[in-house]
Amino acid sequence: MVSLSSVQLLLLTASSLAQEDYVDDFSCPDELEGYYPHLYSCDKYWACIDGLAELRTCGNGLAFIDTDESYKLEQCEELHLVECGERTELEPAISTPNCPRLWGTFADPEDCGVFWKCQDGKANRYECPPGLAYDQVSHGCLWISEVSDCATNSIIIDENEEFVCPEGTAQGAFTKHAHPLDCRQFFLCIGGVPREQGCPLGEVFSDGTGSGIDGSCTDPENVPECADYYAGNEEVIQKRALSASNPGRVRTHRFY
């Protein structure tokens, strides 16, 4: 019968052997400068200068590119752009507002059409074009209907009201509809999936004939119920005065 102390000794020995399997005892192959992947860490690498190996770490959220067969390239890229293979270990995440890691591109947790480009913990906000949503798999903007987490047919306006796209819209067509609570906002519907949009500062949304086909952003005086929307807003008043002094300038707004 094996005593308890013997079992503990066997487990300790096995644990030590497992750790030894993951020790990267890298040494530089020559005296030339080069950059080599770590044995099991995707965000670490070895820099060889004059035959001496220095362990370096990519920015938090980046990984070392190991595809250069000459080992002369020292470059880290966003995790989704690097094939790590068996280099599966990463440094613990360091987060800041809107950045799960200090470097990388991340979806907004509340707005499917927004994503954040993080550089050393500083988040820069970007928006997908109207009708598109940020896809965390492809790391690009796709039609909302193609992004499963975002393909909803309604938007909550308040606790008593929600907007639902009208049925019967032709495949591939889009419609625009006024927001009931905000003159500057409107809803863009593509394939039955709504997305809330906003007109440029100084303009409001007009639903035209109400069919959803000819809605557009325009000056407040063209929409009687929104004529006073910017009253008291000095920034907008100055902007409109400047526009009036440049009558040759033509403005157009497209939503696709």
Phi, psi and omega in degrees: 000132182278129181287161181299320181296326178292320178298316179298321179296320179295318179295319180296318179297316179298319180296319180296318179296320179298319179294322179297328178298335184253017176275124179264095181265052185297142171224145184295138183285340181200188181270358182280158177285137179194167183226123191234143181292149174289154184297317185227359179253131182275338182254012174241157177202167180254131174253123181255117177234119181056036177083357180260132183267128177240126179279124180238157182234133176293165175300151183297112185111355178249163179222154183279130177278122184244028185268355181278109183290345178269350178060032179258352185266121174252096185212134174246142179227169178303146187308318184289350180263359184242130175273105186278335181061236180274359176275080192263349185274143179225155173294150178303146181293140172243121187246153170224172180307125180071005179234100175300329169230163186294332180233142177138177178243127189225146178288149173284134184289345184244326184245113183296336182273002184243142172220162186239131175258114186257131178229107182056040176087353177268122184266126175251127187272134177227153178240139172289156174302158180308135178088355181250160178225154180280126182259122184284349178274307180275347182058043177212177179268126178236167173303140184307321181296342181268354180252103191303323182288348186243351186281077176249149183263011180212157175233129179287125179268309172208188185294346182245357187214146174219156179257134177233132180297142178294150179276161174089007178288137182300145180302129179088349179271159176231154178230159181233138187223141183294146173277133184288343186244352185215117184296333184275339183268157173205169180250130176255125181248125175229121180061031179080002180253123183271153174219130180281132182232167178227145176283159176301153178303130181102352181236165177229169182266135174246127181275011175059237180278355181088002181280344184091349184274322188249021176292146182199164174274140185207176177291146183304326182295344178275354179233094188310317183287351180241013186300329182257018186301322183258014181303128179088353179270099186297325181299316181289321180299316179294321180296316181291327177294321177295320179296321180294331180279354177235068185295345181281347182281130180248131180248136174228150181229125179241151184239023178210000000 
